[in-house]
Amino acid sequence: MDAFTLISRAQASYVRAIDDGPIEDWPEHFTNDAFYKVTTADNHRRGLPAGVIWANNKAMLRDRVSALKEANIYEPHAYRHLLGQPAILSEDVQTVTSETSFLVIRITGNGPTDVFASGRYLDEYSLAGGKALLSRRIVVCDSSRTDTLLVLPL
């Protein structure tokens, strides 16, 4: 299977875990030593390392899911991700880098459906066994304003 198809399948599975659950499946889209960060376009352009969400391994991603389910208190809501086609930036036998545009709609239980975030995924995938796993995902949000309700991952 080619890299584009592997990444397209991985991305579809990734957003399905967030949008439709179970959310516990979300960290399984990453390698054990993966890096995940959500940042703004301005911070990314300026090379600022901090992120709204920052994790440097799969265990941190699992902790985020645990906190989301057991510790955090927030208004019930759901996301719906709309993804563009992944652009393959480079590839070799084991690694592919890509960029994918996204739009995330937030649906609240008793409120409106709103555009929540737009931006792009800057990804590095590890390819093995006919599967693509994220070894690095930087989520670059177009807006410099982040809603305080960034509970679910993007």
N, C-alpha and C positions, 0 to 999 in steps of 0.2 A: 504494500500500500504506500502511496506517495506521502510526502510530508504535509502537503496541503490538506489531504483527506484526514490524516491522523490528527492534525491540529483542529480542523473543523469539528471532528467528532469529539475531541477532548473539550473544546469550548462549549459545545452543545450540552455535554454532560455536566460541565462545571456550572453553567447558569441554571440548568434544571435542578441541581442540588440546592441552590440558593432559592430559586423561585418556587419550586414545587416540593422540595424536600425529598428525603430527610436531610436536614442541614448537616447532620453528622457525617454525611458523605463528602462534604465540601473539602475538608483537608486531604482526602484521599486522592485529589487531583494534583498533589504536590509530591516532590521527592522529600526524603527525610530531612535533608539539609537545605530545603528551599528558603528563598527570601521573598517576602510579600510586603509591599508598602502601598499605601494610598496617600497621594500628595496632590498638590495643585500644580497647574501648568506654570505659574510664576515661580514657585519654589523649585520645580524641576529645571526650568530654564536657568535659574541662578545656581543650580547645583547644591541646594540646601539638603542635607541628609535626613532631617526629621520628617516624619510623616504623621498623618492623622491616625493611621493604623500602621504598625510596624511589627514585623515578626521575622525572625531569622531561622526558623525551623518548623517542621510539621507539628511538634509538640506545642508550640506557642499558638498555632492555628487551632489545634484541638482545645486548648485552654480557652480560647476566645469563644468557641462554640459552647463549651460547658458554662461559661459565664453568661452567655446569651440565654441559655435555657434555664439556668438555676439561680443566678445571682442578680442579674440586671432587671430593673423594672422600667418598662417602656410601654408606650401606646401600641396595641396590636396593629401590625401592618405587614404588608408583603411587597415584594419587588417583582417586576417583570423586566427582564433584560432584553434589549434588541441589539443584535450585534451586526457589524459590517463584516465583509469578507476579510479574513486574515491576509495581510500582505507579508509574504515571506521575504525577509531582509537578508538572511544568509542561512546556509545549511551545509552540513556535512553528514557523515554516516550516523553520528550519535546526537548531534545538537542542531536545533533550529531556532533562529531568532525571528520574531514576527511582531507586527503591530496591527491592532484591531480596534476600530472605533466602536464605541458603545453608547447606548442611551438606556437609562434606568428609570422606569416609572414606579412611583410608590403608591400603593393602594392602602388607604387606611380603613379600618372597620366601619366607622361611622362618619367618614368624611369623604373628601374628593379624591380623585386620582390626579396626581401631580407629576410633572417631570421632576425627578429627584436629582439626577446627575447625568452629565455627558462627559465624554473624554475618550481616552484611548488606553489600551493595554499594551505595555511594552514587555514582551515576554521572551523568555528563553526556555525551550522545551528540551527535555532529555528523551530520546527515542530508544526504546528497547522492547523486545518481545511484541512488536506490532502495536505498541501503545505509546502515547505522548503524555509525559508528566511535566508539570511546571517545576523548573528548578529556580526560576526567578520571574516574578510578576510585579511590575510597577504600574499601579493604576494612577494615571495622570488625569485628574479632573479639570475640565475646562474652566470652571468657576473658581475664584479664590475664596468663595464663601462655602463653608461646609455646614450643612444642617446638623444640629446637635443630636439628631436622631439617627446618626450613622451607626446603627446597631448591627445590621446584617452586613456581611462583606459585599464588596462590589465585584 
